[in-house]
Amino acid sequence: MSVEFKFGNRTYEIAEDGDPYAAIEVMTKGGSLYDMWFGAVGTTRILVWAAYNEGFEGAFEIAVGELGPGYFTPDDEIRELVEEAQAEGLDEEEAFEQATTDLTYSEAGWIPSWEWGGNEIHVSPGAKYAESLVWEAFNASLNEAELDEDEWEDVDQLLKSREK
């Protein structure tokens, strides 16, 4: 399930394991929302809910799991770059380092370092933009939710606490 919504002039996608119940956990027990962007001009934006122990790196791995193969540098291209560097006289380790200097590794593959980025969004009193973005994401994902009775009770409590 991929949920999309517009906020300002941007279209966001919510990471699949960023369901609304995960959002409730993060919002009530601690954690963050990460705004991750991908592509040469940042055209794909993915929001990821992450607990404190997952951090930015965990959010990055979740987000790249949502991307299609066109974002990654194929392994055969990495091998070609290593071979070219070795032909210039570098040993295997140096050649690999040179070939991957401007790339970031993820479980999904290598991605050019200049084609991704992200921000941790902190929701605190007075942070209207961040708070609005978080609630818009929460509401968009809630529309697609398949929650059990206990989870809906948590949603109800969270919404009631927001009214105060």
Buried (B, 14 or more C-beta within 10 A) or exposed (E): EEBEBEBEEEEBBBBBEBBBBBBBBBBEEEBBBBBBBBBEEEEBBBBBBBBEEBBBEBBBBBBBBBBEEEBBBEEEEBEEBBEEBBEEEBEEEBBBEBBBEEBBEBEBBBBBEEBBEBEEBEBEEEEEEBBEBBBBBBEBBBEEBEBEEEBEEBBEEBEEEEEE
